Amino acid sequence: SSKIRQLLRLVKSTVENTGTQPNKRGTTVSGVKGPKKSNDKDVLRIPNKNSQKEL
């Protein structure tokens, strides 16, 4: 049980250091990072296709 508690402490410390707090803001972490990454990919893909067509 002591090993499990140590692992939980490590997880809590890493979460506090990153500041994401998935327990309190689970939806914001996945909801904010997810769409931004997908939108960035879409935005990067569109100009790449246009530039290739122009070339």
N, C-alpha and C positions, 0 to 999 in steps of 0.2 A: 504493500500500500504506500510505503514511503517513496518508492520509485515513481509510482503513478502521480503522487502529489508533486514530486520534483518536475515531472514532465508538464503537469498543468501549470506550474509556476513559470516554466520556461515559455510556454505558449502565451500566458498572460503577459509576461514581460515583453515578448516580441510584439504582441498586439499593441501594448501601450507605447512601445518605442516607435512603431510605424504610425500610430495614431488613427488607424482605420476603425477600430472598435466594431468588429462584425456583430458582436452580440447586441449592441445598442442600435447600430445603424447597419443592419445586414443588407437592407434593400439599397441603401445609398451606395455602398461600396461596389456591389455588383451592377447596380443600375447606372451609376455615374461612369465607372471605368469601362463597362461593356460597350454602351452606345458610342462613347467617345472613340474607342479603338476602332469600332466598325465604321464609324463616320470618317475617321482619318484614313482608313484603308480605301473607302469608296472615293474620297476626295483625291487621294493619291492616284487611284486607278484611272479616274476619268481624264485628268490632264496627260497622263502617260499615254493613254490610247489616242488622244487628240494629237499629241506631239508626234507619235509614230505615224499617224495618218498624214500629218503635214510634211514630215520628212519623206 
